[in-house]
Structure formats: C-alpha cells, structure tokens
Amino acid sequence: MDVDPSVSEDSQNGRTDKSKGKKPSHVEAVPRLDIKTSICWMDGSAYNTNPSTGTSTPEIGPYDDLVPSQVSLKERVEDGCRSCFSLDTLKKLFPIIVWLPEYNFLKLAFDLVAGITVGVTIIPQALAFAGIAGLAPQYGLYSGIICCFVYVLMGSAKDITLGPSAITSLLTAAFATSLSPKLPNGDTDPTMAIMLTLTTGLIHIFMGVCQLGIMVSFISFPVINAFSSAAAVTIAVSQLGSLLGLAGVPNEFIASLDNIRTRIPDINVWDMVMGLACIVAVFTIKGLRCIKFKDNIDKTTPKYILLARQTLHICASEIDVFPYLVTFASTLLIGVQWGIFVGVGVSLLILLYPIARPKLLFSSVQGFMVVTPTSGLTFPSAEYLEIKALDKALDVDKPSHVILNMEHLSFMDFSGIQAIKSLLAECEVNEIKLILAQGQKRVRRQLKLAHITNLIIVQTVQEAINKFTLEMTLDESRDGDGHYVVRSCMTRL
C-alpha cells in the first residue's frame, strides 16, 4: 500500500497526544485508503476516525454499548398472545391432531392388546391404592381408568405410568381421608378426596399454562429418593395391620407402630400365616427367574462387589447425604405431607450458602490488591464482600489501590450496587482508590444507571495496574511545589 509520507506515523496508527486531555476532531487524510481506527480514552469514551473523510464519530465505550432493548411492552404482549393462540401451540396441547390422521387399524390392534394386558394388571393395583388412600375400592378403579382417556387427547409419551400411585394415595390419606367423616356403611366420605384431586388438577393446569415446570428443578434427586424411600417404609408399616388381622391401624409411621405394639394380643394368627405365606411365595417365584443353569450363568461381576464403590460415592459427595437423611427422617417422624417441604428447604439452604458466602480470591500484584469474587454480587453476599474486602485492605500492609476483578460477576442487584457505593466511600476515607475491572455488559449497564461518582472502571486488571503505576511514579517524582524532578539523565553518544 502507498501511504502519503507527509502523514506522521502516529496519525496513521490513529494515536494522538492524550496528555493534553483533548479529543481530536479530525485526523489527517490518507489517500486511497478507507480505514477506521479506534481511539480509546481513559475516561471511557471512544471515537471512530475515518481517515478518508477526516471525521471522528463516537464509538462504543465501556458504557456506550449498553443500549437497552427497543422492543416495547405492547409488542412483547402481542408476540406472546400470538404465540399462545398459534397452530403450533394447539398441536402441543393436543398432540392427537398430529398423529390421528396417520393412525391405522394395525396400530389399533397393537394398542388393544397392550391396553387389555395393562388393564388386567392395573385392576388389583388400583384396588390396593384405594385401600392405602382409605377410600372405597371403586374409587381406585375410577382414577386408574378415566385418566387414560384424557391422556389420549393431551398426551404424547409412548411409555408412561398413569393413574394413582403409592405416594399419591398416601398423601391423599394424610390430607383428605384423615379429615373426612365416616359414612353409615363404614366407608370414608370421598368428598374431601375429590376436592383435593380437583384442586390438584387445577394447580397443574395453571403451572402448565405459566410454564412453571422449572420449579421441579429445585427438588434435588437425594430429596426425591429419600422421600420415596420413606414413603415406601410408611406404606409397608401401614399394611402391617392387614397382615396381622388388625383393623383401624393408622397410616402414620410412628402411630402405626405404637398401635400395633399395644394390640399384640389381638393379632389373628391365621391371617398372619396366610400373609407371610403369600409374601414368601411372591419372592420365591421372583427368585426362580434369576437362577442360572449351564451356559446361562451370568459372567458379570456380582453386585455385592459394588458396595465398596457406593461407599466411595457417599464419601465423595457427603453434602448430598445430609438432605437425604433429613428428608428421610422428617418424612417418617413428622409426616409424609411435611417431609418433602423439609427436604426442599434444606436443599435450598445448601444451594444458597455458596451464594451468601462466596469464595473471595485475594492477590497482590505490584503493590495492588486484587479482589476476585467467584460468584455474583447479590443481596446475600453484598455485605460479606464489602466487609471482607475492606478488612483485607486495612490490613497491616495497606495498599494504595484496590482492584475489584468482576470477571465472574454476571449480575448485580440493588444490594450489590449499594455495597459498591459503600466500599467506595470507605476506601476514599482511608485514602485508597477502588478500581473495577473486567465488568461484563450487564454489570456495566447497572453501574451506569446507578450514577456512582468517582467510580473508576477499566477493561482489564493489567490496564489498571499499568495506568496507576505510571500515575504513582509521576507523583513520586514531584517536589514540594508540584514540579517534576529529573532524578538521573543518561546521554547516549
């Protein structure tokens, strides 16, 4: 490329004299070139200079790229309503619209065979679940069959379990059946259970419309596993009354054991023998399928060898054992209806603790103290960060500059901004300069809207060190009148 030799090297590279504190209105033209050079100033502003036209236009600086979205609230509402009432949304709500035109008699035959097979097995299961819920047997059949017809219209999964389950039956007994009066024929009044089912369905519909399925993500696997295990133990204990021939045994774990203990003389021996014989027969038949003969012997490692590995898993993630044990114990001792809430609460506390007490990395670079938070700056951790950073800055070797490295901060709330303001004020009182570095776009936008005075923001930590090291060097080279003093002079001949 041919460049006009009359143009200085500094002008070609887009550099100007910053010591005068003036921004150029133009740069000397470079013929036959159309190049944009960027001039960034330490105060955060920037200018684009087009050498062919000699004009300078503002460029994106640390704050200038933080333009909020121009989409109005009305447009967002219109887009949301348009998507809610679109054909795609209708197909998601009623998948039968998609697959019914492709349905044929061959698929119908297969579905009939599968439906009859599963229906035969679900009848005794539904009767048992009705007994766990404390309701008449017919209500188990209602809930086990009717829901399948509804799922045909709104479901899309090929393999799914519908109808009542052991846990839902136990919860129904804890919430509704225990509060319902008895009918003249001895059955429990199903009104409360029906109202509970209706309310649960309405809540599910509301959560589905509002897309609140993300709330399930806050229930950890240890909590679900512990709750299911404790519910299984509670159900097994509640069935001991039927096994021993005792009537009126409550469903709660502690209450069931206490009731059976006080009624040991009333145990029906023949009912107990019949029940134990059925249990032995079921486990024996199930075990016969696992017996290997001749060449059918399983050559894999026996499962009992995995016990040591499972112990290592527990030791490697001991934090997950705590919510598991708390959920399991609370479900058994307090009740099924409260066990899941206690487990979720403990899991949330464990999840929020690192946010409230984030790890702060302190380092010293060329006399600068660099503070690096490892998580966001929100109201649980705002005061903690302020106190720890200030205590470290006011230590024995007090630095003149504190750099807050915000590379891990993706969001700050009102409390976090107030903590920055308070930390800045405390640093000014103690003659310490607070510098913020490597802030992300969202954080810089929030700081801009906060209008914090005397706040210094740079792009990188190294930029802050280079700038203020030069500033400190110049300050040390001044005499009492503020003039610069040349300490030494070397002349190269």
C-alpha positions in Angstrom: 0.0 0.0 0.0 1.2 3.5 -0.8 0.9 5.9 2.1 1.4 9.7 1.9 4.9 10.3 3.6 3.6 13.6 4.9 1.4 11.8 7.3 3.1 11.1 10.6 3.3 7.6 12.0 1.2 8.5 15.0 -1.6 9.8 12.7 -1.5 6.6 10.6 -2.0 4.5 13.7 -4.8 6.6 15.0 -2.8 7.8 18.0 -2.9 11.3 19.4 -1.4 13.2 22.3 -3.6 12.3 25.3 -1.5 14.3 27.8 -3.3 17.4 26.6 -6.6 15.8 27.5 -8.3 16.8 24.2 -10.1 14.6 21.7 -9.2 15.2 18.0 -11.9 16.5 15.7 -10.1 15.0 12.7 -7.1 13.1 11.6 -5.0 13.9 8.5 -6.3 12.1 5.4 -4.6 9.1 4.0 -5.1 8.9 0.2 -6.5 5.7 -1.4 -7.3 4.2 2.0 -10.6 3.8 3.8 -9.6 2.6 7.2 -11.4 3.1 10.5 -9.1 3.5 13.5 -10.3 3.4 17.1 -9.2 5.9 19.7 -10.0 4.9 23.2 -9.6 7.3 26.1 -9.0 6.5 29.7 -12.2 8.3 30.7 -14.2 5.5 28.9 -15.1 7.4 25.7 -14.0 6.3 22.3 -14.1 7.8 18.8 -14.1 6.2 15.3 -11.8 8.1 12.9 -12.3 7.6 9.2 -9.0 8.8 7.5 -10.6 9.2 4.1 -13.1 11.8 5.4 -11.2 13.2 8.3 -14.2 12.9 10.7 -14.5 11.4 14.1 -17.6 9.7 15.4 -18.3 8.2 18.8 -17.6 4.5 19.2 -18.7 2.0 21.7 -17.0 2.6 25.0 -17.4 0.9 28.4 -20.9 2.3 28.8 -21.9 3.3 25.2 -22.7 -0.3 24.2 -25.2 -0.6 26.9 -28.3 0.4 25.0 -31.5 -1.2 26.4 -33.8 -3.2 24.2 -36.0 -1.1 22.0 -38.9 -3.6 22.0 -41.9 -2.1 23.7 -44.1 -3.8 26.2 -47.0 -3.8 23.8 -45.0 -5.6 21.2 -43.9 -8.2 23.7 -47.5 -8.8 24.8 -48.7 -9.1 21.2 -46.0 -11.6 20.4 -46.8 -13.6 23.5 -50.5 -13.7 22.7 -49.8 -14.5 19.1 -47.7 -17.5 20.1 -50.2 -18.7 22.6 -53.0 -18.9 20.1 -51.0 -20.3 17.2 -51.5 -23.6 15.5 -48.1 -24.9 16.8 -49.3 -24.2 20.4 -52.6 -26.0 19.7 -50.7 -29.0 18.4 -48.5 -29.1 21.5 -51.6 -29.0 23.8 -53.5 -31.7 21.7 -51.0 -34.0 20.0 -53.8 -36.1 18.8 -54.2 -33.6 16.0 -50.8 -34.6 14.7 -50.9 -38.5 15.0 -54.6 -39.2 14.4 -54.5 -38.7 10.6 -51.7 -41.3 10.4 -53.4 -43.8 12.6 -54.4 -47.2 11.0 -56.0 -50.5 12.0 -52.7 -52.3 12.6 -51.7 -49.8 15.2 -55.2 -50.1 16.7 -54.8 -53.9 17.1 -51.5 -53.5 18.8 -52.9 -50.8 21.1 -55.8 -53.1 22.0 -53.6 -55.9 23.0 -51.4 -53.6 25.1 -54.3 -51.9 26.7 -56.0 -55.2 27.7 -52.8 -56.6 29.1 -52.1 -53.5 31.2 -55.7 -53.1 32.2 -55.8 -56.6 33.7 -52.7 -55.8 35.8 -53.9 -52.4 36.9 -57.2 -53.6 38.4 -55.7 -55.2 41.6 -53.1 -52.4 41.8 -55.9 -49.7 41.8 -57.8 -51.6 44.4 -54.7 -51.7 46.7 -54.1 -48.0 46.2 -57.7 -47.2 47.1 -57.1 -49.1 50.3 -53.9 -47.1 51.1 -55.9 -43.8 50.5 -58.6 -45.0 52.8 -61.3 -44.9 50.2 -63.7 -47.5 48.8 -62.3 -49.8 46.1 -64.3 -48.4 43.3 -62.6 -45.0 43.5 -59.3 -46.7 42.7 -60.8 -48.1 39.5 -62.2 -44.7 38.6 -58.9 -42.9 39.0 -57.0 -45.8 37.3 -59.1 -45.9 34.1 -60.6 -42.5 33.4 -57.2 -40.7 33.3 -56.2 -42.9 30.3 -58.9 -41.5 28.1 -57.9 -37.9 29.0 -54.3 -38.7 28.2 -55.2 -39.9 24.7 -56.2 -36.3 23.8 -53.4 -34.4 25.5 -50.5 -36.9 25.9 -47.6 -37.7 23.6 -45.4 -40.1 25.6 -45.3 -43.7 24.4 -44.3 -45.2 27.8 -45.8 -43.6 30.8 -47.4 -44.5 34.1 -50.9 -43.1 34.7 -53.4 -43.2 37.4 -52.9 -43.5 41.2 -49.6 -44.3 42.7 -48.5 -45.4 46.2 -47.2 -41.9 47.1 -50.3 -40.0 45.9 -52.5 -42.5 47.7 -50.5 -42.0 50.9 -50.7 -38.2 50.5 -54.4 -38.4 49.9 -54.9 -40.4 53.1 -52.8 -37.8 55.0 -54.5 -34.7 53.7 -58.1 -35.6 52.9 -59.1 -39.0 54.2 -58.0 -38.4 57.7 -60.2 -35.3 57.9 -63.3 -36.9 56.3 -66.2 -38.3 58.3 -67.4 -41.9 58.1 -70.5 -42.9 56.1 -73.2 -45.1 57.6 -71.9 -48.1 55.8 -68.5 -47.7 57.3 -66.7 -46.2 54.3 -64.9 -42.9 54.3 -66.7 -39.9 52.8 -64.9 -39.3 49.5 -65.8 -35.6 49.3 -62.5 -34.3 50.7 -60.5 -36.6 48.4 -62.5 -35.5 45.3 -62.0 -31.8 46.2 -58.2 -32.5 46.7 -58.0 -34.2 43.3 -59.8 -31.3 41.6 -57.7 -28.7 43.3 -54.5 -30.6 42.3 -55.6 -30.8 38.7 -56.4 -27.0 38.6 -52.9 -26.3 40.0 -51.3 -28.5 37.4 -53.2 -26.7 34.6 -52.1 -23.3 36.0 -48.5 -24.4 36.3 -48.6 -25.8 32.7 -50.0 -22.6 31.2 -47.5 -20.5 33.1 -44.7 -22.9 32.2 -43.6 -23.3 35.9 -42.1 -26.7 35.4 -38.7 -25.2 36.2 -39.8 -25.4 39.9 -39.2 -29.1 39.8 -35.5 -28.4 39.2 -35.2 -27.1 42.8 -36.1 -30.6 44.1 -32.8 -32.5 44.1 -32.5 -36.2 43.4 -31.5 -37.1 47.0 -34.6 -35.4 48.3 -36.9 -37.3 45.9 -35.1 -40.6 46.6 -35.3 -40.1 50.3 -39.0 -39.1 50.2 -39.8 -42.1 48.0 -37.9 -44.5 50.3 -39.6 -43.1 53.4 -43.0 -43.2 51.8 -42.4 -46.9 50.9 -41.4 -47.7 54.5 -44.5 -45.8 55.7 -46.8 -47.7 53.3 -45.2 -51.1 54.4 -45.8 -50.3 58.0 -49.3 -49.2 57.4 -50.1 -52.5 55.8 -48.9 -54.5 58.8 -52.4 -54.1 60.3 -54.0 -56.0 57.4 -51.2 -58.6 57.5 -51.7 -59.2 61.2 -55.5 -59.1 61.1 -55.8 -55.8 62.9 -58.4 -53.2 61.9 -58.1 -49.4 62.3 -54.3 -49.1 62.1 -53.4 -45.5 61.2 -51.2 -44.7 58.2 -48.6 -42.7 60.0 -45.3 -44.5 60.7 -44.9 -43.8 64.5 -48.7 -44.1 65.1 -48.8 -47.4 63.2 -46.0 -49.0 65.2 -47.5 -47.7 68.5 -50.9 -49.0 67.6 -49.6 -52.5 66.7 -47.5 -52.6 69.9 -50.5 -52.0 72.1 -52.6 -54.6 70.2 -50.2 -57.5 70.0 -52.7 -59.9 72.0 -55.3 -59.2 69.3 -53.2 -60.5 66.4 -55.0 -63.0 64.2 -52.5 -65.9 63.8 -54.2 -67.4 60.7 -54.3 -64.0 58.9 -50.6 -63.6 59.7 -49.7 -67.1 58.5 -51.6 -66.5 55.2 -50.0 -63.2 54.6 -46.5 -64.4 55.3 -47.1 -67.4 53.0 -48.1 -65.1 50.2 -45.0 -62.9 50.7 -42.7 -66.0 50.7 -44.4 -67.3 47.5 -44.0 -64.0 45.7 -40.3 -63.7 46.5 -39.7 -67.4 45.6 -41.4 -67.1 42.2 -39.4 -63.9 41.5 -36.2 -65.6 42.6 -36.7 -68.6 40.3 -36.4 -66.3 37.3 -32.9 -65.3 38.4 -31.5 -68.8 38.7 -28.9 -69.6 36.0 -28.3 -73.1 34.6 -25.5 -74.5 32.5 -24.4 -71.9 29.9 -26.9 -69.3 31.1 -24.7 -68.3 34.0 -24.2 -64.6 34.3 -20.5 -63.8 33.9 -20.6 -60.2 35.2 -19.2 -59.1 38.5 -21.5 -59.8 41.4 -23.4 -56.8 42.6 -22.2 -57.1 46.2 -18.7 -56.1 44.9 -20.2 -52.7 44.1 -20.8 -51.9 47.8 -17.3 -50.5 48.2 -17.8 -48.3 45.2 -21.1 -47.0 46.5 -19.4 -46.2 49.8 -16.8 -44.2 47.9 -19.7 -42.3 46.2 -21.1 -41.4 49.5 -17.7 -40.2 50.8 -17.1 -38.2 47.6 -20.5 -36.3 47.9 -21.2 -36.2 51.6 -23.1 -33.0 51.2 -25.9 -34.9 49.4 -26.2 -37.3 52.3 -27.4 -34.5 54.7 -30.6 -33.6 52.7 -31.2 -37.3 52.1 -31.1 -38.1 55.8 -33.1 -35.1 56.8 -35.8 -35.8 54.3 -36.0 -39.5 55.2 -36.2 -38.8 58.9 -38.7 -35.9 58.6 -41.0 -38.0 56.4 -41.1 -40.8 58.9 -41.2 -38.8 62.1 -43.1 -35.6 61.1 -45.3 -37.0 58.3 -45.4 -37.5 54.6 -47.1 -34.2 54.0 -44.2 -32.3 55.5 -41.2 -34.4 54.6 -40.8 -33.1 51.1 -41.0 -29.5 52.2 -38.3 -30.0 54.8 -36.1 -31.7 52.3 -36.5 -29.0 49.7 -35.8 -26.3 52.3 -32.6 -28.0 53.4 -31.5 -28.4 49.8 -32.2 -24.7 49.1 -30.1 -23.7 52.1 -27.2 -25.9 50.9 -27.6 -24.4 47.4 -27.8 -20.8 48.6 -24.9 -21.0 51.1 -22.1 -20.6 48.4 -24.0 -17.6 47.1 -24.3 -16.0 50.5 -20.6 -16.7 51.3 -18.8 -16.7 48.0 -15.1 -17.6 47.8 -13.0 -14.4 47.6 -9.6 -14.6 46.0 -7.1 -12.0 47.2 -3.8 -11.4 45.4 -1.1 -8.7 45.4 0.2 -7.6 42.0 2.9 -4.9 42.0 1.5 -3.3 45.2 -2.1 -3.5 44.1 -4.6 -5.7 46.0 -6.8 -7.6 43.6 -10.1 -9.0 44.9 -11.8 -11.6 42.7 -15.3 -12.8 43.8 -16.1 -16.2 42.4 -19.9 -15.7 42.1 -22.5 -12.9 41.6 -22.9 -9.9 43.8 -26.4 -10.1 45.2 -28.1 -9.3 48.5 -27.0 -12.5 50.3 -23.3 -11.8 49.6 -23.1 -8.0 49.2 -22.4 -7.2 52.9 -20.0 -10.1 53.1 -17.9 -8.9 50.2 -17.8 -5.4 51.5 -16.6 -6.4 54.9 -14.0 -8.9 53.8 -12.6 -6.6 51.1 -12.3 -3.7 53.5 -10.8 -5.7 56.3 -8.2 -7.1 53.9 -7.5 -3.6 52.5 -7.0 -2.1 56.0 -4.6 -4.8 57.0 -1.0 -4.2 58.1 0.3 -3.6 54.6 -2.4 -1.3 53.4 -2.4 -0.9 49.6 -2.9 2.4 47.8 -5.2 0.8 45.2 -7.8 -2.0 45.4 -8.9 -3.6 42.1 -12.2 -5.4 42.2 -12.0 -8.1 39.4 -15.5 -8.6 38.1 -14.8 -11.2 35.5 -17.1 -13.7 37.3 -19.9 -11.2 38.1 -22.7 -11.6 35.6 -25.4 -9.8 37.6 -25.8 -7.3 40.5 -28.9 -6.4 42.3 -29.7 -3.2 44.3 -27.9 -4.5 47.4 -24.8 -5.3 45.3 -24.7 -1.8 43.9 -25.1 -0.3 47.4 -22.2 -2.4 48.6 -20.0 -1.0 45.8 -21.0 2.5 46.8 -20.3 1.8 50.5 -17.0 0.2 49.7 -16.0 3.1 47.5 -16.9 5.6 50.3 -14.9 3.6 52.9 -11.9 3.4 50.5 -12.0 7.2 50.0 -12.0 7.8 53.7 -8.9 5.6 54.1 -7.2 7.2 51.1 -7.5 4.0 48.9 -8.5 4.1 45.3 -11.1 1.5 44.3 -10.9 0.3 40.7 -13.4 -2.0 38.9 -12.1 -4.2 36.1 -13.4 -6.7 33.6 -17.1 -6.0 34.1 -19.5 -7.7 31.8 -22.0 -5.7 29.7 -24.9 -6.3 32.0 -22.9 -5.2 35.1 -21.6 -2.1 33.4 -25.1 -1.2 32.4 -26.3 -1.4 36.0 -23.3 0.6 37.2 -24.1 3.3 34.6 -27.7 3.6 35.7 -26.6 3.8 39.3 -24.6 7.1 38.6 -21.9 6.3 41.1 -19.5 9.3 41.4 -15.7 8.9 41.4 -16.0 5.3 40.3 -13.1 4.1 38.1 -13.8 1.3 35.6 -11.2 -0.2 33.3 -11.3 -3.0 30.8 -8.7 -5.3 32.4 -6.7 -5.7 35.6 -3.5 -5.2 33.7 -4.7 -1.9 32.3 -5.5 -0.7 35.8 -2.0 -1.7 37.0 -0.2 -0.1 34.1 -2.2 3.2 34.3 -2.0 3.8 38.0 1.6 2.5 38.3 2.6 5.3 35.9 0.5 7.8 38.0 2.2 6.8 41.2 5.6 7.1 39.6 4.8 10.6 38.4 3.5 11.6 41.9 6.7 10.3 43.5 8.8 12.4 41.0 7.3 15.8 42.1 8.9 18.2 44.5 7.2 20.2 47.2 6.0 22.8 44.6 4.4 20.1 42.4 7.1 20.3 39.7 8.7 17.2 38.2 12.3 16.5 39.2 14.6 14.6 36.9 16.4 12.0 39.1 19.0 11.0 36.5 19.9 11.7 32.9 21.7 9.4 30.5 23.1 10.6 27.2 24.0 8.2 24.5 26.8 9.4 22.3 
